[in-house]
Amino acid sequence: MQAEVEAGSGGVFDVFVDGQRVYCKFDESDQFPEAGEIQRRLKNG
């Protein structure tokens, strides 16, 4: 599994794992993920 960070602007915050977006701040009511949220999403698929 490979996670990567891509630079953005204008408040963009996306998390990609193996080339697939698993979190998008814009899609989540402009909220950053809570502690452990990304890990839970990966575990739950």
PyMOL Python script that loads the backbone (N, CA, C, O; Angstrom):
from pymol import cmd

cmd.read_pdbstr("""\
ATOM      1  N   MET A   1       0.852  -1.167   0.000  1.00  0.00           N
ATOM      2  CA  MET A   1       0.000   0.000   0.000  1.00  0.00           C
ATOM      3  C   MET A   1       0.897   1.230   0.000  1.00  0.00           C
ATOM      4  O   MET A   1       1.854   1.312   0.770  1.00  0.00           O
ATOM      5  N   GLN A   2       0.587   2.164  -0.852  1.00  0.00           N
ATOM      6  CA  GLN A   2       1.372   3.387  -0.942  1.00  0.00           C
ATOM      7  C   GLN A   2       0.456   4.589  -0.772  1.00  0.00           C
ATOM      8  O   GLN A   2      -0.517   4.751  -1.509  1.00  0.00           O
ATOM      9  N   ALA A   3       0.773   5.429   0.204  1.00  0.00           N
ATOM     10  CA  ALA A   3       0.027   6.671   0.421  1.00  0.00           C
ATOM     11  C   ALA A   3       0.854   7.818  -0.121  1.00  0.00           C
ATOM     12  O   ALA A   3       2.084   7.775  -0.081  1.00  0.00           O
ATOM     13  N   GLU A   4       0.190   8.839  -0.626  1.00  0.00           N
ATOM     14  CA  GLU A   4       0.917   9.991  -1.153  1.00  0.00           C
ATOM     15  C   GLU A   4       0.171  11.280  -0.851  1.00  0.00           C
ATOM     16  O   GLU A   4      -1.044  11.291  -0.657  1.00  0.00           O
ATOM     17  N   VAL A   5       0.925  12.352  -0.818  1.00  0.00           N
ATOM     18  CA  VAL A   5       0.381  13.679  -0.604  1.00  0.00           C
ATOM     19  C   VAL A   5       0.667  14.495  -1.862  1.00  0.00           C
ATOM     20  O   VAL A   5       1.788  14.502  -2.372  1.00  0.00           O
ATOM     21  N   GLU A   6      -0.348  15.170  -2.345  1.00  0.00           N
ATOM     22  CA  GLU A   6      -0.178  16.034  -3.504  1.00  0.00           C
ATOM     23  C   GLU A   6      -0.464  17.466  -3.088  1.00  0.00           C
ATOM     24  O   GLU A   6      -1.464  17.744  -2.427  1.00  0.00           O
ATOM     25  N   ALA A   7       0.411  18.361  -3.478  1.00  0.00           N
ATOM     26  CA  ALA A   7       0.220  19.774  -3.140  1.00  0.00           C
ATOM     27  C   ALA A   7      -1.019  20.311  -3.836  1.00  0.00           C
ATOM     28  O   ALA A   7      -1.295  19.976  -4.988  1.00  0.00           O
ATOM     29  N   GLY A   8      -1.750  21.136  -3.135  1.00  0.00           N
ATOM     30  CA  GLY A   8      -2.940  21.752  -3.702  1.00  0.00           C
ATOM     31  C   GLY A   8      -2.996  23.215  -3.276  1.00  0.00           C
ATOM     32  O   GLY A   8      -2.084  23.714  -2.616  1.00  0.00           O
ATOM     33  N   SER A   9      -4.054  23.886  -3.651  1.00  0.00           N
ATOM     34  CA  SER A   9      -4.233  25.269  -3.236  1.00  0.00           C
ATOM     35  C   SER A   9      -5.710  25.502  -2.952  1.00  0.00           C
ATOM     36  O   SER A   9      -6.557  24.690  -3.326  1.00  0.00           O
ATOM     37  N   GLY A  10      -6.009  26.597  -2.299  1.00  0.00           N
ATOM     38  CA  GLY A  10      -7.395  26.941  -2.035  1.00  0.00           C
ATOM     39  C   GLY A  10      -8.076  26.042  -1.034  1.00  0.00           C
ATOM     40  O   GLY A  10      -9.296  25.884  -1.084  1.00  0.00           O
ATOM     41  N   GLY A  11      -7.316  25.439  -0.116  1.00  0.00           N
ATOM     42  CA  GLY A  11      -7.901  24.592   0.915  1.00  0.00           C
ATOM     43  C   GLY A  11      -8.106  23.150   0.503  1.00  0.00           C
ATOM     44  O   GLY A  11      -8.787  22.402   1.204  1.00  0.00           O
ATOM     45  N   VAL A  12      -7.530  22.739  -0.622  1.00  0.00           N
ATOM     46  CA  VAL A  12      -7.674  21.358  -1.077  1.00  0.00           C
ATOM     47  C   VAL A  12      -6.942  20.430  -0.119  1.00  0.00           C
ATOM     48  O   VAL A  12      -5.802  20.693   0.264  1.00  0.00           O
ATOM     49  N   PHE A  13      -7.604  19.338   0.268  1.00  0.00           N
ATOM     50  CA  PHE A  13      -6.979  18.315   1.102  1.00  0.00           C
ATOM     51  C   PHE A  13      -7.549  16.976   0.677  1.00  0.00           C
ATOM     52  O   PHE A  13      -8.645  16.600   1.093  1.00  0.00           O
ATOM     53  N   ASP A  14      -6.799  16.252  -0.157  1.00  0.00           N
ATOM     54  CA  ASP A  14      -7.198  14.933  -0.628  1.00  0.00           C
ATOM     55  C   ASP A  14      -6.156  13.926  -0.180  1.00  0.00           C
ATOM     56  O   ASP A  14      -4.964  14.229  -0.131  1.00  0.00           O
ATOM     57  N   VAL A  15      -6.616  12.723   0.147  1.00  0.00           N
ATOM     58  CA  VAL A  15      -5.721  11.632   0.527  1.00  0.00           C
ATOM     59  C   VAL A  15      -5.892  10.530  -0.508  1.00  0.00           C
ATOM     60  O   VAL A  15      -7.004  10.070  -0.767  1.00  0.00           O
ATOM     61  N   PHE A  16      -4.768  10.111  -1.100  1.00  0.00           N
ATOM     62  CA  PHE A  16      -4.760   9.040  -2.094  1.00  0.00           C
ATOM     63  C   PHE A  16      -3.966   7.861  -1.557  1.00  0.00           C
ATOM     64  O   PHE A  16      -2.908   8.038  -0.952  1.00  0.00           O
ATOM     65  N   VAL A  17      -4.477   6.663  -1.778  1.00  0.00           N
ATOM     66  CA  VAL A  17      -3.762   5.440  -1.431  1.00  0.00           C
ATOM     67  C   VAL A  17      -3.789   4.543  -2.661  1.00  0.00           C
ATOM     68  O   VAL A  17      -4.856   4.230  -3.191  1.00  0.00           O
ATOM     69  N   ASP A  18      -2.617   4.138  -3.106  1.00  0.00           N
ATOM     70  CA  ASP A  18      -2.481   3.327  -4.324  1.00  0.00           C
ATOM     71  C   ASP A  18      -3.220   3.963  -5.498  1.00  0.00           C
ATOM     72  O   ASP A  18      -3.850   3.269  -6.296  1.00  0.00           O
ATOM     73  N   GLY A  19      -3.136   5.292  -5.596  1.00  0.00           N
ATOM     74  CA  GLY A  19      -3.730   6.014  -6.708  1.00  0.00           C
ATOM     75  C   GLY A  19      -5.223   6.260  -6.591  1.00  0.00           C
ATOM     76  O   GLY A  19      -5.802   6.903  -7.467  1.00  0.00           O
ATOM     77  N   GLN A  20      -5.864   5.771  -5.542  1.00  0.00           N
ATOM     78  CA  GLN A  20      -7.303   5.958  -5.355  1.00  0.00           C
ATOM     79  C   GLN A  20      -7.554   6.968  -4.245  1.00  0.00           C
ATOM     80  O   GLN A  20      -6.967   6.877  -3.167  1.00  0.00           O
ATOM     81  N   ARG A  21      -8.424   7.925  -4.513  1.00  0.00           N
ATOM     82  CA  ARG A  21      -8.743   8.928  -3.497  1.00  0.00           C
ATOM     83  C   ARG A  21      -9.617   8.285  -2.415  1.00  0.00           C
ATOM     84  O   ARG A  21     -10.670   7.716  -2.704  1.00  0.00           O
ATOM     85  N   VAL A  22      -9.156   8.389  -1.160  1.00  0.00           N
ATOM     86  CA  VAL A  22      -9.912   7.812  -0.050  1.00  0.00           C
ATOM     87  C   VAL A  22     -10.496   8.886   0.853  1.00  0.00           C
ATOM     88  O   VAL A  22     -11.322   8.580   1.713  1.00  0.00           O
ATOM     89  N   TYR A  23     -10.089  10.126   0.679  1.00  0.00           N
ATOM     90  CA  TYR A  23     -10.648  11.238   1.446  1.00  0.00           C
ATOM     91  C   TYR A  23     -10.516  12.513   0.643  1.00  0.00           C
ATOM     92  O   TYR A  23      -9.476  12.790   0.044  1.00  0.00           O
ATOM     93  N   CYS A  24     -11.597  13.289   0.642  1.00  0.00           N
ATOM     94  CA  CYS A  24     -11.600  14.588  -0.024  1.00  0.00           C
ATOM     95  C   CYS A  24     -12.281  15.584   0.903  1.00  0.00           C
ATOM     96  O   CYS A  24     -13.472  15.459   1.185  1.00  0.00           O
ATOM     97  N   LYS A  25     -11.536  16.562   1.372  1.00  0.00           N
ATOM     98  CA  LYS A  25     -12.082  17.573   2.289  1.00  0.00           C
ATOM     99  C   LYS A  25     -13.299  18.261   1.676  1.00  0.00           C
ATOM    100  O   LYS A  25     -14.273  18.525   2.382  1.00  0.00           O
ATOM    101  N   PHE A  26     -13.262  18.550   0.405  1.00  0.00           N
ATOM    102  CA  PHE A  26     -14.365  19.227  -0.272  1.00  0.00           C
ATOM    103  C   PHE A  26     -15.651  18.401  -0.194  1.00  0.00           C
ATOM    104  O   PHE A  26     -16.732  18.956   0.004  1.00  0.00           O
ATOM    105  N   ASP A  27     -15.539  17.074  -0.349  1.00  0.00           N
ATOM    106  CA  ASP A  27     -16.702  16.187  -0.309  1.00  0.00           C
ATOM    107  C   ASP A  27     -17.214  15.956   1.115  1.00  0.00           C
ATOM    108  O   ASP A  27     -18.321  15.449   1.296  1.00  0.00           O
ATOM    109  N   GLU A  28     -16.434  16.316   2.110  1.00  0.00           N
ATOM    110  CA  GLU A  28     -16.771  16.057   3.513  1.00  0.00           C
ATOM    111  C   GLU A  28     -17.165  17.338   4.248  1.00  0.00           C
ATOM    112  O   GLU A  28     -16.753  17.544   5.390  1.00  0.00           O
ATOM    113  N   SER A  29     -17.936  18.177   3.626  1.00  0.00           N
ATOM    114  CA  SER A  29     -18.410  19.428   4.236  1.00  0.00           C
ATOM    115  C   SER A  29     -17.267  20.327   4.688  1.00  0.00           C
ATOM    116  O   SER A  29     -17.366  21.009   5.708  1.00  0.00           O
ATOM    117  N   ASP A  30     -16.184  20.320   3.922  1.00  0.00           N
ATOM    118  CA  ASP A  30     -15.028  21.185   4.177  1.00  0.00           C
ATOM    119  C   ASP A  30     -14.364  20.903   5.530  1.00  0.00           C
ATOM    120  O   ASP A  30     -13.862  21.816   6.185  1.00  0.00           O
ATOM    121  N   GLN A  31     -14.367  19.633   5.938  1.00  0.00           N
ATOM    122  CA  GLN A  31     -13.763  19.225   7.214  1.00  0.00           C
ATOM    123  C   GLN A  31     -12.524  18.376   6.975  1.00  0.00           C
ATOM    124  O   GLN A  31     -12.483  17.556   6.058  1.00  0.00           O
ATOM    125  N   PHE A  32     -11.510  18.586   7.816  1.00  0.00           N
ATOM    126  CA  PHE A  32     -10.356  17.706   7.800  1.00  0.00           C
ATOM    127  C   PHE A  32     -10.745  16.399   8.473  1.00  0.00           C
ATOM    128  O   PHE A  32     -11.659  16.386   9.298  1.00  0.00           O
ATOM    129  N   PRO A  33     -10.072  15.291   8.141  1.00  0.00           N
ATOM    130  CA  PRO A  33     -10.427  14.020   8.772  1.00  0.00           C
ATOM    131  C   PRO A  33     -10.124  14.045  10.267  1.00  0.00           C
ATOM    132  O   PRO A  33      -9.173  14.690  10.709  1.00  0.00           O
ATOM    133  N   GLU A  34     -10.942  13.336  11.036  1.00  0.00           N
ATOM    134  CA  GLU A  34     -10.699  13.187  12.467  1.00  0.00           C
ATOM    135  C   GLU A  34      -9.551  12.214  12.672  1.00  0.00           C
ATOM    136  O   GLU A  34      -9.203  11.452  11.770  1.00  0.00           O
ATOM    137  N   ALA A  35      -8.964  12.242  13.863  1.00  0.00           N
ATOM    138  CA  ALA A  35      -7.867  11.327  14.184  1.00  0.00           C
ATOM    139  C   ALA A  35      -8.315   9.888  13.947  1.00  0.00           C
ATOM    140  O   ALA A  35      -9.343   9.468  14.478  1.00  0.00           O
ATOM    141  N   GLY A  36      -7.573   9.146  13.174  1.00  0.00           N
ATOM    142  CA  GLY A  36      -7.854   7.739  12.905  1.00  0.00           C
ATOM    143  C   GLY A  36      -8.865   7.483  11.807  1.00  0.00           C
ATOM    144  O   GLY A  36      -9.103   6.327  11.458  1.00  0.00           O
ATOM    145  N   GLU A  37      -9.469   8.528  11.249  1.00  0.00           N
ATOM    146  CA  GLU A  37     -10.512   8.335  10.238  1.00  0.00           C
ATOM    147  C   GLU A  37      -9.989   7.689   8.961  1.00  0.00           C
ATOM    148  O   GLU A  37     -10.641   6.801   8.410  1.00  0.00           O
ATOM    149  N   ILE A  38      -8.849   8.110   8.493  1.00  0.00           N
ATOM    150  CA  ILE A  38      -8.282   7.527   7.271  1.00  0.00           C
ATOM    151  C   ILE A  38      -7.983   6.049   7.485  1.00  0.00           C
ATOM    152  O   ILE A  38      -8.286   5.224   6.623  1.00  0.00           O
ATOM    153  N   GLN A  39      -7.390   5.710   8.627  1.00  0.00           N
ATOM    154  CA  GLN A  39      -7.076   4.319   8.928  1.00  0.00           C
ATOM    155  C   GLN A  39      -8.355   3.469   8.972  1.00  0.00           C
ATOM    156  O   GLN A  39      -8.372   2.349   8.462  1.00  0.00           O
ATOM    157  N   ARG A  40      -9.421   3.999   9.580  1.00  0.00           N
ATOM    158  CA  ARG A  40     -10.690   3.259   9.643  1.00  0.00           C
ATOM    159  C   ARG A  40     -11.261   3.027   8.248  1.00  0.00           C
ATOM    160  O   ARG A  40     -11.783   1.951   7.956  1.00  0.00           O
ATOM    161  N   ARG A  41     -11.163   4.021   7.405  1.00  0.00           N
ATOM    162  CA  ARG A  41     -11.689   3.881   6.042  1.00  0.00           C
ATOM    163  C   ARG A  41     -10.921   2.813   5.275  1.00  0.00           C
ATOM    164  O   ARG A  41     -11.508   2.023   4.536  1.00  0.00           O
ATOM    165  N   LEU A  42      -9.607   2.795   5.458  1.00  0.00           N
ATOM    166  CA  LEU A  42      -8.799   1.788   4.760  1.00  0.00           C
ATOM    167  C   LEU A  42      -9.112   0.397   5.281  1.00  0.00           C
ATOM    168  O   LEU A  42      -9.184  -0.552   4.500  1.00  0.00           O
ATOM    169  N   LYS A  43      -9.295   0.262   6.571  1.00  0.00           N
ATOM    170  CA  LYS A  43      -9.582  -1.032   7.182  1.00  0.00           C
ATOM    171  C   LYS A  43     -10.951  -1.552   6.747  1.00  0.00           C
ATOM    172  O   LYS A  43     -11.113  -2.743   6.479  1.00  0.00           O
ATOM    173  N   ASN A  44     -11.944  -0.644   6.679  1.00  0.00           N
ATOM    174  CA  ASN A  44     -13.311  -1.037   6.342  1.00  0.00           C
ATOM    175  C   ASN A  44     -13.564  -1.149   4.841  1.00  0.00           C
ATOM    176  O   ASN A  44     -14.612  -1.625   4.404  1.00  0.00           O
ATOM    177  N   GLY A  45     -12.577  -0.699   4.060  1.00  0.00           N
ATOM    178  CA  GLY A  45     -12.649  -0.794   2.617  1.00  0.00           C
ATOM    179  C   GLY A  45     -13.715   0.003   2.023  1.00  0.00           C
ATOM    180  O   GLY A  45     -13.879   0.006   0.803  1.00  0.00           O
TER     181      GLY A  45
END
""", "prot")
cmd.dss("prot")
cmd.show_as("cartoon", "prot")
cmd.util.cbc("prot")
cmd.orient("prot")
